Every structure is written in C-alpha cells, then in structure tokens.
C-alpha cells in the first residue's frame, strides 16, 4: 500500500470544513488514527459544553522529559461571500501552488507535521515530542486557553520549547501583540421622539464615548515600545461596532459599543482596559449610565531572543533574524503555561482568510524536511 504524501494529508484535512465554532471531530479522528499507528498517546481536552470541539494532544517518547511541542489550530475562517475560483474545501494544484481554505492557515502545517512524524516512525525519541492541535483559534484562541486551563488544573507541564506553525514564510517570529475585546453598554431612558426632553438618548451618549476613544487612540499611538520588532509599535485601538435604538420615533434607551485593542508584547491587557474604562467613566454623559466590561483577552507573546528552540532552528539551517507577528496566536496562551514559543511555518499570512488561499507546494515539502531535522535535533539526543 502506497504511503500518503504530504499533499494527500493536506487534501484530507482541507476537505473537512472546520469553520470556527463547528465540530472538529472528523479532523481529529483522522489525525488521531494516523498518529496512534505511529505510537503516539492520544488525549482530547474538550470544550466546556460541546464535546465535538476539542483539543487533540498527541505525545510520544519518555513522559515528562523536556522535548518540544509542535502546535497548530484545527479551525479555519468562513468562505461565504468570497469569490473563490475553485472549491475552497478541496485542494486544487495550480502553478506550483495548492489552493484551498486552510492550506496556509494552517492545515499545511498540520499535514507537514503528520508527514514528518511518519518519517520519524522508528526514530529513538529520548525526549518527549508533543503535538497540540487546538480548536477555535480564529475567534480568540479559545481552544488553547481552555487547554492551558485544564493542564494547569491537572498540574501537568508541557515541554518548554513550543513551535507554533502559523504561516510566516519560514521567518522566525518571537513576539506578537494580544487582542482583547471591551463591551460598553450605555443605558438612557426611552420616550416618544416628539417629546425628547422626557428621554435620555443612549446613542448620543455613545457618540460622545466614540469621540473620546478616538482621542485615546491618538494618545496610545504616541506611546511606543518594541520599535525594533513591531510594524505598529503602539496599542492599536479599534471602535469596532455600535448597535442601539428600536424605531425612528423612539428616543433610544440602549446602545452598545464593542471596542478591540491589541496590547503590546509583554504588557497587560488590564492596564489598557483601565485606560479605556477610566476615559469613558470620566465623561459627562448627563443622566445616561454606562457599564464597561473586559469581555475577552487573547494574550500577547514576548519570547526572549536566543532560546534553545531558536538555537535548534539555526542548527537545522535557519540563519535569518527574528521578528514579530502583527496577529495573535495560541503562543500567548502557551506562554502562560511556562513555554517559550516561536512562530514559524510554511505559507504567507497575506493570503490567509482570503479567497483562493494557497500554500506553495515547495514550502509544504520543505516544512516536512524542517520538522524532521528539528525533531531529530531536539528530541533524539541525550
């Protein structure tokens, strides 16, 4: 029987439409079956209420030895409304590229991981190799946050070195901002629009909040850090949505704003949230009341330079410098578990989330070679 190639694995993975929030069970079943054949121990760490969404952790080699983690997410973003020229949930080869949803972000890395492990089936692992595949990364790194919570409840460490295989065109990235969400609820008083003095207009109060947040965004833009690493070395603040009002003849008594911000590597989301909350609460909103809540935090990442994993990457042939990603990854959550994470993988983030997403076929094969050498270097030495 012919062994599947890395392109075969990619085709099988892409064919499962694991859009965030949906089941990943068919995908984890495929991965678990192949990894179990190779001697990996399989564990599933589930979503709190939906067993069809879970993290898959596969490990091989002596338990508790400080080997390394290879990590990628199982979910992809939706395709609805995008002008695809081929089936997004089938791999289409064309001009040296492999097209399909998730080929770059990041099922290409998952396929390369399985192929590298197949090559290493008989390798004598002297340190533990752990594969950590997560759900719902695209909507706030939710799966990795839950995985870390459950691992910490068990008192179970993972190896310190962790490679996050996001598409970086094989550039090593050791930092990225976080991404956090704030909800601002404004409560006024409804009235007939013919007698507005009897009401308190929540939308007008929200408009004053939006203007204050614009000024805060300007203030934050002047407070720079990590200029050697980041394309935008300040906290990026985005007033992302506004909703309120029921009818044109009613003074609106409710309005909700959602605000996103990207806290800098190594910084606290709470510190930025307090700036936002303080600015909003200091406004004179008349009789309107306001509630400000930090809804979600995706942590930032700041791994020190010259880690052991970076050294091993260099020993495998990588000689470039290190930089930072502009996007958040599961690495922020894993760093909270005491892990040194680097972001490094095939494909280009510039084509992720778009129609006709692709990974260069050459890079996919190179990824298999890289991982084979990396695992041999990190997990097969005394």
C-alpha positions in Angstrom: 0.0 0.0 0.0 1.4 3.4 -1.0 2.1 5.8 1.8 0.2 9.0 1.7 2.2 12.1 0.7 2.0 15.4 2.5 -0.3 16.6 -0.3 -2.6 13.7 0.3 -2.7 14.6 4.0 -3.4 18.2 3.1 -6.3 17.2 0.9 -7.9 15.1 3.6 -7.6 17.9 6.1 -8.9 20.7 3.8 -11.9 18.5 2.8 -13.2 18.9 6.4 -14.9 22.3 6.8 -13.8 23.0 10.3 -15.0 26.6 10.4 -14.7 28.0 13.9 -17.5 27.1 16.2 -18.2 23.8 14.4 -17.2 20.3 15.2 -13.6 19.3 14.6 -14.3 15.6 15.4 -13.8 14.3 11.8 -10.4 16.1 11.6 -9.1 14.9 15.0 -10.3 11.4 14.2 -8.2 11.5 11.0 -5.1 12.8 12.9 -5.5 10.5 15.9 -5.8 7.4 13.7 -2.6 8.1 11.9 -0.7 9.2 15.0 -1.8 6.2 17.0 -0.3 4.0 14.3 3.0 5.7 14.9 2.9 5.1 18.7 1.6 8.4 19.9 -0.5 8.6 23.1 -3.8 10.4 22.3 -5.7 12.7 24.6 -8.6 15.0 24.0 -9.3 18.1 26.0 -12.8 19.2 25.4 -14.8 22.4 25.1 -16.7 23.0 28.4 -20.1 22.3 26.8 -19.6 20.9 23.3 -17.7 17.6 23.1 -17.4 17.9 19.3 -15.0 20.8 19.7 -11.8 19.7 21.5 -8.1 20.0 21.5 -6.1 17.0 20.4 -2.8 16.3 22.3 -0.6 13.5 20.9 2.6 12.6 22.7 5.5 10.2 22.1 8.7 9.5 23.9 9.6 9.4 27.6 6.9 11.2 29.6 7.9 14.3 31.4 11.2 14.8 29.5 11.7 18.3 28.2 11.5 17.8 24.5 9.3 20.0 22.4 5.8 20.9 21.3 4.6 21.4 17.7 1.3 23.2 17.7 -1.3 24.2 15.2 -5.0 25.1 15.1 -7.7 23.0 13.5 -10.2 25.7 12.6 -10.5 27.9 9.6 -12.4 31.1 8.8 -15.6 31.0 6.7 -15.7 31.2 2.9 -19.2 32.6 2.4 -19.3 35.6 0.1 -15.7 35.2 -1.1 -15.0 34.9 -4.9 -13.2 31.5 -4.9 -12.3 30.2 -8.3 -12.1 26.6 -7.1 -13.8 24.5 -4.4 -12.4 26.0 -1.1 -12.8 22.6 0.6 -10.7 20.7 -1.9 -7.0 21.1 -2.6 -6.5 22.4 -6.2 -3.0 22.4 -7.5 -2.1 25.2 -10.0 1.2 26.8 -11.0 3.1 25.3 -8.1 0.5 26.3 -5.5 -2.0 24.3 -3.5 -5.3 26.2 -3.2 -8.0 25.6 -0.6 -9.3 27.0 2.7 -6.7 26.5 5.4 -3.8 25.5 3.1 -1.7 28.3 4.5 -3.6 29.0 7.8 -2.8 26.4 8.9 -3.6 22.9 7.7 -0.5 22.9 5.6 1.5 22.8 8.8 -0.7 20.1 10.3 -0.2 17.9 7.1 3.6 18.5 7.2 3.6 17.5 10.9 1.9 14.2 10.2 4.3 13.5 7.3 7.4 14.4 9.4 6.2 12.1 12.2 5.7 9.3 9.6 9.3 9.7 8.5 10.4 9.6 12.2 8.3 6.5 13.0 11.4 4.5 14.0 13.5 7.3 15.4 14.6 6.7 19.0 13.0 9.6 20.9 14.9 10.3 24.1 12.8 13.4 24.9 9.0 13.8 24.7 7.5 15.1 21.5 4.1 16.6 21.9 1.6 17.7 19.2 -1.0 20.1 20.4 -3.8 20.8 17.9 -6.4 23.4 19.1 -10.0 24.4 18.2 -11.4 27.9 17.7 -8.1 29.8 17.4 -9.6 32.1 14.8 -12.1 33.5 17.2 -9.9 34.4 20.1 -7.5 31.4 20.7 -10.3 29.9 22.8 -9.2 26.3 22.5 -5.6 26.9 23.6 -6.9 29.0 26.6 -9.1 26.0 27.6 -6.3 23.6 27.1 -4.0 25.5 29.3 -6.7 25.9 32.0 -7.2 22.1 32.0 -3.5 21.3 32.0 -2.9 23.6 34.9 -5.8 22.1 36.8 -4.1 18.7 36.3 -0.7 20.1 37.3 0.7 18.8 34.0 3.5 20.7 32.3 4.3 20.5 28.6 7.8 20.8 27.2 9.2 24.3 27.4 10.0 24.7 23.7 7.0 25.2 21.5 6.8 25.9 17.8 3.5 27.5 16.6 3.3 26.7 12.9 1.4 29.7 11.6 2.2 30.9 8.0 5.3 33.1 8.3 7.1 32.2 5.0 9.7 30.4 7.3 10.6 33.6 9.2 11.1 33.1 13.0 8.7 35.4 15.0 9.2 35.6 18.7 6.5 38.2 19.7 3.1 39.5 18.8 0.5 41.8 20.3 -2.5 40.4 22.0 -6.1 41.0 21.0 -8.7 42.0 23.6 -12.4 43.0 23.4 -14.3 45.5 25.5 -18.1 46.0 25.7 -19.5 49.4 26.6 -23.2 49.4 27.5 -25.0 52.8 27.6 -28.4 53.0 29.3 -30.6 56.0 28.8 -34.4 56.4 29.0 -37.0 55.8 26.3 -39.5 58.4 25.3 -41.6 59.4 22.3 -39.5 61.3 19.8 -42.0 64.1 19.8 -41.1 64.9 23.4 -37.3 64.1 23.5 -36.9 66.1 26.8 -38.6 63.2 28.6 -36.0 60.7 27.5 -32.2 60.2 27.7 -30.7 59.4 24.3 -28.3 56.5 24.7 -26.9 56.8 21.1 -26.0 60.4 21.6 -24.2 59.5 24.8 -22.4 56.7 22.9 -21.3 59.1 20.2 -19.5 61.2 22.9 -17.8 58.0 24.0 -16.7 57.2 20.4 -15.1 60.7 20.2 -13.3 60.2 23.4 -12.0 56.8 22.3 -10.7 58.5 19.1 -8.6 60.8 21.3 -7.4 57.9 23.4 -6.3 56.1 20.3 -4.2 59.1 19.3 -2.7 59.2 22.8 -1.8 55.5 22.7 -0.2 56.0 19.2 2.3 58.2 20.8 3.3 55.7 23.5 5.7 53.4 21.6 7.6 50.3 22.6 9.4 47.4 20.8 10.1 49.6 17.8 12.8 47.1 16.7 10.2 44.3 16.5 6.7 45.7 15.6 5.4 47.3 12.4 3.0 49.3 14.7 4.8 49.6 18.0 1.8 51.0 19.9 -1.5 49.8 21.3 -3.9 49.7 18.3 -7.4 50.7 19.4 -10.5 50.0 17.2 -14.0 51.0 17.8 -15.5 48.0 16.0 -19.3 48.0 16.3 -22.2 50.1 17.6 -25.8 49.0 18.0 -28.8 50.7 19.5 -32.3 52.1 19.0 -35.6 50.4 18.2 -37.6 52.8 16.0 -37.2 56.2 14.4 -40.0 57.6 16.7 -38.5 56.4 20.0 -35.7 58.1 21.9 -33.2 55.2 22.2 -32.6 53.9 25.7 -29.9 51.4 24.9 -26.7 51.4 22.9 -23.8 49.0 22.9 -20.3 49.6 21.6 -17.6 47.0 21.1 -14.0 48.0 21.2 -11.0 46.0 20.3 -7.4 46.7 21.3 -4.1 44.9 20.7 -2.0 45.1 23.8 1.8 45.2 23.2 4.0 42.2 23.7 4.8 41.6 27.3 2.2 44.1 28.5 -1.0 43.7 30.5 -4.4 43.8 28.8 -5.9 45.0 32.1 -3.7 48.2 32.1 -5.1 49.1 28.7 -8.7 48.3 29.8 -8.4 50.5 32.8 -7.3 53.4 30.5 -10.4 52.8 28.3 -12.8 52.4 31.3 -11.3 55.5 33.0 -11.7 57.6 29.9 -15.3 56.5 29.4 -16.4 56.9 33.0 -14.8 60.4 33.2 -17.2 61.7 30.6 -20.2 63.8 31.4 -23.0 61.7 30.0 -25.8 63.6 31.7 -28.4 61.1 33.0 -27.1 58.2 30.9 -25.5 55.3 32.7 -22.5 53.4 31.4 -21.1 49.9 32.1 -17.7 48.9 30.8 -16.6 45.3 30.7 -13.5 43.5 29.5 -15.1 40.6 27.5 -12.2 38.6 26.3 -8.4 38.6 26.4 -6.1 36.9 23.9 -2.6 37.2 25.5 0.3 38.8 23.7 3.6 36.9 23.2 7.2 38.0 24.0 9.7 35.2 23.9 13.3 36.1 24.8 15.8 36.0 22.0 18.3 33.1 21.6 16.1 30.4 23.2 17.0 26.8 22.9 14.4 26.3 20.2 15.8 29.2 18.2 19.3 27.6 18.6 17.9 24.3 17.3 16.2 26.0 14.3 19.6 27.5 13.4 21.3 24.1 13.7 18.7 22.9 11.2 19.8 25.5 8.7 17.8 28.6 9.5 20.0 31.7 9.6 17.7 34.7 9.5 16.9 37.1 12.2 13.8 37.1 14.4 10.8 39.4 14.3 7.2 39.8 15.4 3.8 38.9 14.0 1.1 41.5 13.7 -1.5 38.9 14.5 -2.2 36.9 17.7 -1.6 33.2 18.0 -2.0 30.3 20.5 1.5 31.1 21.7 0.2 33.8 24.0 -1.8 31.2 26.0 1.0 28.6 25.9 3.4 31.2 27.3 1.2 31.5 30.4 1.9 27.8 30.9 5.7 28.5 31.1 6.5 27.7 27.5 9.0 29.5 25.2 7.1 29.9 21.9 8.3 30.7 18.4 6.0 31.2 15.4 7.4 29.6 12.2 5.8 27.8 9.3 5.0 27.5 5.6 2.8 29.8 3.7 2.2 33.5 3.8 -0.2 35.2 6.2 -1.0 37.7 3.5 -3.1 35.1 1.6 -4.8 33.8 4.8 -8.6 34.4 5.2 -8.9 35.4 1.5 -10.5 33.8 -1.5 -8.0 31.4 -3.3 -5.9 30.9 -0.2 -2.8 28.8 -1.1 0.4 27.4 0.2 3.4 26.9 -2.2 3.8 23.2 -2.7 7.6 23.6 -2.4 7.2 25.2 1.0 5.0 22.3 2.1 7.7 19.8 1.3 10.3 22.0 2.9 8.2 22.1 6.1 8.4 18.3 6.3 12.2 18.4 6.0 12.5 21.2 8.6 10.4 19.4 11.1 12.1 16.1 10.7 15.5 17.8 11.3 14.1 19.8 14.2 12.7 16.8 16.0 15.9 14.8 15.4 17.9 17.7 16.9 15.6 18.4 19.9 14.1 15.0 20.8 16.6 12.4 19.7 19.7 13.4 21.6 20.7 12.7 25.2 
